[in-house]
Amino acid sequence: MRIEYKIRILYNDFNKNNKDEHRKERCKTMKVAVIGAGLMGSGIAQTCAQAGYEVFNIDTYAPAIEKAKNNIDNLFNKKIAKGKMTEEQKAEILGHLTYSSSFEDVKGAALIIEAVPEKIDIKKSVFEQLDKVADPETMIVSNTSGLSISEIAAVTKRPNKVMGVHFFYPAPVMKLVELIRGIATDDDTYEKVREFAVNIKKTVVDAPEYPGFLVNRILVPMQNEAAFMVMEGCKPEDVDTAMKLACNFPMGPLELTDFVGVDTMLATMTGLYNGFHDSKYRPCPLLETMVKAGHLGRKSGQGFYKYE
Ligand SMILES: NC(=O)c1ccc[n+]([C@@H]2O[C@H](COP(=O)([O-])OP(=O)(O)OC[C@H]3O[C@@H](n4cnc5c(N)ncnc54)[C@H](O)[C@@H]3O)[C@@H](O)[C@H]2O)c1
């Protein structure tokens, strides 16, 4: 019995390793370009390189590239010091990663992932440029947190090959990816992008092309309601303690608001309100006052809590 069991484990391990090797071989032959080397773009590029894809991370701002390079180097060195990575593994992953400042380097990419700032004009301009330089069959996806995929796709001559792939911060760690089809996204693009997301070891969910997609549509109104409770006189500590203990959340809704930035959270809530034209998404006035006062959360040292 025991021997049979061991053989089965060995067989399963062999199969898994074999599948991993096959997956890596397939990835190696596919080039991916990530536009933007900021907070999200650099993490997405790292995630793809770790899965074995040939990645070009492109940013037009030279200091952003330098920062991304230094960050990944420091991160991997820390992992090596902790025994969680070898020098060889570091070299292999970095070998898959090329930094560039030229959009010309998207040539030959099967997939382009855009992660430039959340401004519709910037996104449209980037998509227009990419559409001109990328191969005709290249799929272009946006990591937008809430802008309209259909609107972005409409500036290209390939709206059927455009969709949303929403990663969460930090991209190499967070397991979830939301897939958002624009009005013109075709089935072939959706299936290929879905396969890619699974290959980089993410769990995918389909989200509607409406403000907030799936996660933020549920999460941000909860943070907003928590702010209303503080406005009505509740202590932030009580709100967060209650939600952590009752719902097993790792972080309370107000701690989370401070973490992502009160201004960012307010902007998302305002996007829901304007997008749905529904009063149930009205932003809490306390958030507006906090932003006007510069109480932006951790990044400003003061939000619902004070930070050193
Ligand atoms: N920060 C988050 O937690 C988070 C989470 C999920 C999704 N997003 C989305 O990801 C996108 C990027 O956000 P971020 O937080 O990484 O922003 P960021 O400001 O950290 O990075 C944006 C990068 O884009 C570069 N850039 C600007 N214009 C460019 C251009 N024309 N061509 C190439 N590069 C250009 C900038 O130099 C910068 O390095 C946004 O759409 C955002 O909504 C952010």
The ligand as an SDF file (V2000), in Angstrom:
LIG
                    3D

 44 48  0  0  0  0  0  0  0  0999 V2000
   -1.4540   51.0670   -7.9520 N   0  0  0  0  0  0  0  0  0  0  0  0
   -2.3850   50.1160   -7.7720 C   0  0  0  0  0  0  0  0  0  0  0  0
   -2.6310   49.6300   -6.6700 O   0  0  0  0  0  0  0  0  0  0  0  0
   -3.1370   49.5930   -8.9780 C   0  0  0  0  0  0  0  0  0  0  0  0
   -3.8100   48.3640   -8.8900 C   0  0  0  0  0  0  0  0  0  0  0  0
   -4.4500   47.8540  -10.0190 C   0  0  0  0  0  0  0  0  0  0  0  0
   -4.4350   48.5650  -11.2040 C   0  0  0  0  0  0  0  0  0  0  0  0
   -3.7910   49.7820  -11.2580 N   0  0  0  0  0  0  0  0  0  0  0  0
   -3.7840   50.4840  -12.5490 C   0  0  0  0  0  0  0  0  0  0  0  0
   -2.5270   50.2620  -13.1780 O   0  0  0  0  0  0  0  0  0  0  0  0
   -2.1780   51.3850  -13.9900 C   0  0  0  0  0  0  0  0  0  0  0  0
   -0.8140   51.8920  -13.6050 C   0  0  0  0  0  0  0  0  0  0  0  0
   -0.8500   52.2780  -12.2640 O   0  0  0  0  0  0  0  0  0  0  0  0
    0.4870   52.4080  -11.3840 P   0  0  0  0  0  0  0  0  0  0  0  0
    0.0280   52.4510   -9.9720 O   0  0  0  0  0  0  0  0  0  0  0  0
    1.4700   51.3830  -11.8120 O   0  0  0  0  0  0  0  0  0  0  0  0
    0.9980   53.8580  -11.8390 O   0  0  0  0  0  0  0  0  0  0  0  0
    2.4910   54.4440  -11.7460 P   0  0  0  0  0  0  0  0  0  0  0  0
    2.3250   55.9060  -11.7740 O   0  0  0  0  0  0  0  0  0  0  0  0
    3.2280   53.8040  -10.6230 O   0  0  0  0  0  0  0  0  0  0  0  0
    3.1890   53.9510  -13.0950 O   0  0  0  0  0  0  0  0  0  0  0  0
    2.8370   54.4340  -14.3720 C   0  0  0  0  0  0  0  0  0  0  0  0
    4.0800   54.3980  -15.2440 C   0  0  0  0  0  0  0  0  0  0  0  0
    3.7070   54.7240  -16.5700 O   0  0  0  0  0  0  0  0  0  0  0  0
    4.7650   55.4920  -17.1350 C   0  0  0  0  0  0  0  0  0  0  0  0
    4.2420   56.2250  -18.2620 N   0  0  0  0  0  0  0  0  0  0  0  0
    3.5230   57.3880  -18.2660 C   0  0  0  0  0  0  0  0  0  0  0  0
    3.2030   57.7220  -19.5170 N   0  0  0  0  0  0  0  0  0  0  0  0
    3.7330   56.7670  -20.3310 C   0  0  0  0  0  0  0  0  0  0  0  0
    3.7390   56.5620  -21.7260 C   0  0  0  0  0  0  0  0  0  0  0  0
    3.1300   57.4080  -22.5470 N   0  0  0  0  0  0  0  0  0  0  0  0
    4.3850   55.4990  -22.2290 N   0  0  0  0  0  0  0  0  0  0  0  0
    5.0050   54.6120  -21.3990 C   0  0  0  0  0  0  0  0  0  0  0  0
    5.0310   54.7460  -20.0520 N   0  0  0  0  0  0  0  0  0  0  0  0
    4.3980   55.8190  -19.5420 C   0  0  0  0  0  0  0  0  0  0  0  0
    5.2710   56.3560  -16.0090 C   0  0  0  0  0  0  0  0  0  0  0  0
    6.6010   56.7910  -16.2530 O   0  0  0  0  0  0  0  0  0  0  0  0
    5.1660   55.4130  -14.8190 C   0  0  0  0  0  0  0  0  0  0  0  0
    6.3920   54.7360  -14.6100 O   0  0  0  0  0  0  0  0  0  0  0  0
   -3.3160   52.3980  -13.8000 C   0  0  0  0  0  0  0  0  0  0  0  0
   -4.2470   52.2500  -14.8280 O   0  0  0  0  0  0  0  0  0  0  0  0
   -3.9120   51.9910  -12.4560 C   0  0  0  0  0  0  0  0  0  0  0  0
   -5.2600   52.3810  -12.3230 O   0  0  0  0  0  0  0  0  0  0  0  0
   -3.1200   50.2950  -10.1790 C   0  0  0  0  0  0  0  0  0  0  0  0
  1  2  1  0
  2  3  2  0
  2  4  1  0
  4  5  1  0
  4 44  2  0
  5  6  2  0
  6  7  1  0
  7  8  2  0
  8  9  1  0
  8 44  1  0
  9 10  1  0
  9 42  1  0
 10 11  1  0
 11 12  1  0
 11 40  1  0
 12 13  1  0
 13 14  1  0
 14 15  2  0
 14 16  1  0
 14 17  1  0
 17 18  1  0
 18 19  2  0
 18 20  1  0
 18 21  1  0
 21 22  1  0
 22 23  1  0
 23 24  1  0
 23 38  1  0
 24 25  1  0
 25 26  1  0
 25 36  1  0
 26 27  1  0
 26 35  1  0
 27 28  2  0
 28 29  1  0
 29 30  1  0
 29 35  2  0
 30 31  1  0
 30 32  2  0
 32 33  1  0
 33 34  2  0
 34 35  1  0
 36 37  1  0
 36 38  1  0
 38 39  1  0
 40 41  1  0
 40 42  1  0
 42 43  1  0
M  CHG  2   8   1  16  -1
M  END
$$$$
